[in-house]
Amino acid sequence: MAEPRTNGREAEAMRPVTLERAVSRYAEGSCLAAFGETRVLCTVSVEDGVPGWKKGRGEGWITAEYAMLPRATHTRSARERDRPQGRTQEIQRLIGRSVRAMVDDFRFGEYTLKVDCDVMQADGGTRTAAITGACVAVVDAFDWMVRTGRLKESPVRRRVAAVSVGVIDGAPRVDLDYAEDVRAGVDMNIVMSSEARFVEVQGTGEHGTFARGELDALLDLGAHAIATLSVAQLASLALPIA
């Protein structure tokens, strides 16, 4: 039998989620995303110009970086000063692919939106919190470009959000905290759009294999949770920025 979840959560229940916008005075878009005890600061910087391989096309670009601050966990971790490690590269590429799915094309002029996701406190689900918060920050950054006359309209066509799911002691669960994540027999991250379409699914049997029925159950849990996150994003974006 599966052990009770933290705070008595049901299998399909997420941790408390908050998405606080405009937390950085200088960034064109920002959001502090909290999934339970996990907290990720997402900022977006709008810069003139694009990478060399994009120059001359009249197109922009959206890229992402991810970092774990030294005391985001129980013990201090060293900063990745020279080149990101494998896990960091994997996560920032996932974030980049996810936020690029918010637009249909890059015909918004030769601007680069640089998304920075810095984990302030980690308790599982850092990449999914980063994607969910980064989406809010990207929306605000494009809106800033419209307000300042750089664009006539925002190119954002959909929002994206993400959640972790897994199988713990044979039972499917959503939004795993660290204690659950390290025990998961199956671990999966799901990214979906506000149109209820999948952007990316990353899943693995950590300690064995899993059946089609388990996969379907996890996808259903994730889709339901992401619909809830989409509502939270809309609620946050509806608030005026002070």
C-alpha positions in Angstrom: 0.0 0.0 0.0 1.2 3.5 -0.9 2.2 5.7 2.0 0.0 8.8 2.6 1.1 11.9 0.7 2.6 15.1 2.2 -0.2 17.3 3.7 -2.7 14.5 3.1 -2.9 15.1 -0.6 -5.0 12.9 -2.8 -3.2 11.2 -5.8 -4.6 13.7 -8.2 -4.0 16.8 -6.0 -1.2 19.3 -6.7 0.7 21.1 -4.0 -0.3 24.7 -3.4 0.7 26.7 -6.5 1.4 30.5 -6.7 2.5 32.5 -9.7 3.6 36.0 -8.7 4.3 38.3 -11.6 6.5 41.4 -11.9 8.9 40.3 -9.1 11.9 41.7 -10.8 12.1 45.5 -11.3 14.4 45.4 -14.3 13.3 42.3 -16.3 10.8 42.9 -19.1 8.9 39.9 -17.8 9.2 38.0 -14.5 7.4 35.4 -12.4 8.1 33.7 -9.1 6.6 30.2 -9.5 6.0 28.1 -6.3 4.9 24.5 -6.4 4.7 23.7 -2.7 8.2 24.3 -1.3 9.8 24.5 -4.7 10.4 28.0 -5.8 11.8 29.2 -9.2 12.4 32.7 -10.2 11.7 33.2 -13.9 12.9 36.3 -15.7 12.8 37.3 -19.4 15.2 39.8 -20.9 14.4 41.3 -24.3 17.6 42.0 -26.3 18.2 43.5 -29.8 19.6 41.1 -32.3 19.5 37.4 -32.8 22.1 34.5 -32.9 24.3 34.6 -36.0 22.4 31.8 -37.7 19.2 33.8 -37.5 20.5 37.2 -38.8 19.0 38.7 -41.8 15.7 36.8 -41.7 13.7 39.3 -39.8 12.9 36.7 -37.3 13.4 36.6 -33.5 14.4 33.8 -31.1 13.5 32.6 -27.7 16.1 30.7 -25.6 16.3 29.6 -22.0 18.8 29.0 -19.2 18.3 27.1 -16.0 20.4 27.1 -12.8 20.1 25.8 -9.3 21.3 28.4 -6.7 23.9 27.1 -4.3 21.6 26.7 -1.3 18.5 25.6 -3.2 19.0 22.2 -1.5 20.0 20.9 1.9 23.7 21.3 1.1 25.5 23.9 -0.9 26.1 23.0 -4.6 28.8 24.6 -6.6 27.9 27.1 -9.3 28.3 25.9 -12.9 30.6 28.7 -13.9 32.1 27.4 -17.2 29.7 25.0 -18.9 26.4 23.6 -17.6 26.3 20.0 -16.6 24.3 17.4 -18.5 21.2 17.6 -16.3 21.2 21.4 -16.5 21.6 21.4 -20.3 18.7 18.9 -20.6 16.4 21.0 -18.5 17.2 24.4 -20.1 16.6 22.8 -23.6 13.3 21.5 -22.4 12.3 24.9 -21.1 13.4 26.5 -24.4 11.4 24.1 -26.5 8.4 24.6 -24.3 8.2 28.4 -24.4 8.9 28.4 -28.1 5.7 26.4 -28.5 3.8 29.5 -27.4 4.3 31.1 -30.8 3.5 29.8 -34.3 6.5 31.4 -35.9 9.3 33.9 -35.0 8.3 36.7 -37.3 8.4 39.3 -34.6 11.6 41.0 -35.7 15.2 40.4 -34.8 14.8 40.3 -31.0 16.0 37.6 -28.6 14.0 36.8 -25.5 16.3 35.2 -23.0 14.5 33.2 -20.3 16.4 32.7 -17.0 15.0 30.2 -14.6 16.8 30.1 -11.2 15.8 27.6 -8.6 15.7 29.3 -5.2 14.5 26.3 -3.3 14.1 22.7 -4.6 11.6 20.1 -3.4 10.9 18.3 -6.6 9.4 19.5 -9.9 11.8 22.3 -10.5 11.7 22.0 -14.3 7.9 21.9 -14.4 7.6 24.9 -12.1 10.2 26.7 -14.3 8.2 26.1 -17.5 4.9 27.2 -15.9 6.4 30.4 -14.5 8.5 31.1 -17.6 5.3 31.1 -19.7 3.8 33.9 -17.6 7.0 35.9 -17.8 7.2 35.4 -21.6 3.6 36.7 -22.0 4.5 39.8 -20.0 7.7 40.3 -21.9 5.9 40.3 -25.3 3.2 42.6 -23.8 6.0 45.0 -22.8 7.3 44.9 -26.4 3.8 46.0 -27.6 3.5 48.7 -25.0 6.9 50.2 -25.9 6.2 50.1 -29.6 8.5 47.3 -30.6 5.6 45.2 -31.8 2.1 45.9 -33.0 0.7 42.8 -31.3 2.0 39.9 -29.2 2.9 36.8 -31.2 1.8 34.5 -28.3 -0.9 32.1 -29.5 -1.1 29.8 -26.5 0.2 29.3 -23.0 2.2 26.2 -21.8 2.4 24.6 -18.4 4.0 21.5 -17.0 3.7 19.0 -14.2 5.5 15.9 -12.9 3.7 12.6 -12.5 4.9 9.2 -11.3 4.1 5.8 -9.9 4.8 5.4 -6.2 4.3 2.0 -4.6 2.2 1.0 -7.5 -0.1 4.1 -7.3 -0.1 7.0 -9.9 0.4 10.4 -8.4 0.8 14.0 -9.7 3.2 16.8 -8.8 5.8 14.8 -7.0 7.8 16.4 -4.2 11.4 15.3 -3.6 10.5 12.5 -1.1 8.2 11.0 -3.7 10.5 11.6 -6.7 13.3 9.6 -5.2 11.0 6.6 -4.6 9.2 6.7 -7.9 9.1 3.5 -9.9 8.0 5.6 -12.9 8.9 9.2 -13.3 7.4 11.5 -16.0 7.3 15.2 -16.9 4.4 16.4 -19.1 4.2 19.7 -20.9 1.0 20.8 -22.5 -0.5 23.8 -24.2 -3.6 25.8 -23.2 -5.2 24.1 -26.2 -4.9 20.8 -24.4 -2.2 19.5 -26.8 1.0 17.9 -25.7 4.2 19.8 -26.2 6.5 17.1 -24.7 6.4 14.0 -22.6 9.5 12.7 -20.8 9.0 9.4 -19.0 11.0 6.5 -17.7 10.7 3.4 -15.7 13.2 4.2 -12.9 13.1 0.8 -11.3 11.5 -1.4 -14.0 8.9 -1.2 -16.7 5.3 0.1 -16.8 2.2 -0.9 -18.6 0.1 1.0 -21.2 -2.6 1.4 -18.6 -0.2 3.0 -16.2 0.9 5.4 -18.9 -2.6 6.3 -19.7 -3.4 7.0 -16.1 -0.4 9.2 -15.7 -1.2 11.2 -18.9 -4.8 11.7 -17.6 -3.5 12.9 -14.2 -1.1 15.2 -15.9 -3.6 16.7 -18.3 -6.1 17.4 -15.4 -3.4 19.1 -13.3 -2.1 21.2 -16.3 -5.7 22.4 -16.9 -5.6 23.7 -13.3 -2.3 25.3 -13.9 -3.6 27.0 -17.0 -6.4 28.6 -14.9 -3.8 29.7 -12.4 -1.8 31.3 -15.2 -4.8 33.2 -16.5 -5.7 34.4 -13.0 -2.2 35.7 -12.5 -2.1 37.4 -15.9 -5.4 39.1 -15.2 -4.0 41.0 -12.2 -2.7 44.5 -12.9 1.0 45.0 -12.5 1.7 47.6 -9.9 
